[in-house]
Amino acid sequence: MPKQRLVFIGTYTEPIRFGTGKVLAGKGKGIYVYRLDVSSDSMEQCSLAEGVPNPSYLAFHPSRRFLYAVNELKEFEGAPTGAVSAFSVDPGSGTLRSLNRKPTHGTDPCHLTVHQTGRYVLVANFMSGSVCVLPIREDSSLGDATDVIQHRGSSADPVRQSGPHAHAVTLDDTGRYAFVPDLGIDKVMVYTFDANRGKLEPNDEPWVEVTAGAGPRKLVMHPGGGYAYLINELDSTMTAFRYDGDRGVLREIQTLSTLPEDFKGASTCAEAQISPRGSSFTARIADTTAS
């Protein structure tokens, strides 16, 4: 294991209104790059990519030579949309060089993933509740969208779930199936992905529903295959599924709370990560107020 690693940190650089109605001031300056010394657990900033608006989520190209960042915005170039920025990465210093920026055809893009082929970026537009596919050109800059899918519907919470809110895009290990948890409609939408055309199509079983008011946010696949795990933001639970990789089908096994039994107050969940060996989880609580 190398003793030093580069750490890339996205930020909010300008005010943004979340689905909760809260406004975050946004005091970041762009994408920060730190050098982590794993032997001493110390970090030192080595570069900063300024002038990148609200780069709240980052994803690497499979080559690790290029980085893509959502620009979590409600307006870009005078249109009601956010964007994605593409960068080349200097492997020594971590310095980012801007390649280009493309609209996502939906507002407040909050998550993106790069297809295993390195040919597409798939983006979840939170506020508008849509999914966008952006092709990656030969020089690793972004092309115009090859597909945009708009979700429809609502669910139990009249404030948080009055409309669709696509929250993430997860690909299975084959890259054939894409899963999009939608907080606003309490469904994980399931798509087949055509990597030749950059197109999404509803799977034969086009979604899996969760408990009304759960607010699905992020799905992670077990590295050994056969299972998937969903963090639910609004009711602070995690749902386990069996996964049929041949058909792209999820079947619920159980749902457990992420909170202690004696917890009283308000809580929302934000992120789930599974260890490389698939033996443990990390769940991040976005906001908790105990009483």
HUSUL-V940171 format. One line per field, one symbol per residue. ss: DSSP state (H for helix, E for strand, - for the rest). phi: phi as a letter, one per 30 degrees, with the letter a starting at -180 (. if undefined). psi: psi as a letter, one per 30 degrees, with the letter a starting at -180 (. if undefined). A space follows every 10 residues. Layout:
BEGIN
ss->???
phi->???
psi->???
END
This chain:
BEGIN
ss->---EEEEEE- -----EE--- --EE-----E EEEEEEE--- -EEEEEEEEE -------EEE -----EEEEE E----E--E- --EEEEEEE- -----EEEEE EEE-----EE EEEE-----E EEEEE----E EEEEEE---- -EEEEEEEEE ---------- -----E---E E-----EEEE EE----EEEE EEEE----EE EEEEEEEEE- -----EEEEE E-----EEEE EE----EEEE EEEE----EE EEEEEEE--- ----EEEEEE EEEE------ EEEEEEEEEE -
phi->.ddbbcccbd bccbebcddd jdccdicdck ccbccccddc hcbbdcabcd icdhddbbbc dedicbbbbd cdbcbbhicd acabccbccd ddcidccdca bbdchachdc abbcdedicb ccbccdddib bbccdcdddi dccdecabcc dbkaadddcd bdadbdcabb cdddidbccb dcddchbcdb bdccddcibc bedecdabcc eeididbbcb cdddijbbbc ccddchbbcc bdbcddcicc bdcabbdccd dcdbkcabcb bbbcdedica bbccddabbd b
psi->kkfklkkkjl lkflkkklff fkkkeiglfb jkkljkjfff hlkkkflkjl gjkhifkkkk kffgfkkkkk jilfkkhgli lalkkkklkj fefgkkkkea kklfhlkhkf klkkkffgfl kkkkjeefhl kkkkkklegg lkalkfkkkk llaaaejfef hflkikflkk klffgfkkkj kjefghkjkk kkkjfefhkk kklejflkkl kkgeikekkk kkfflfllkk kkeeghlkkk kkkjfefhkk kkelklkgll egkkakkkle lkkklefgfl lkkkkekkjl .
END
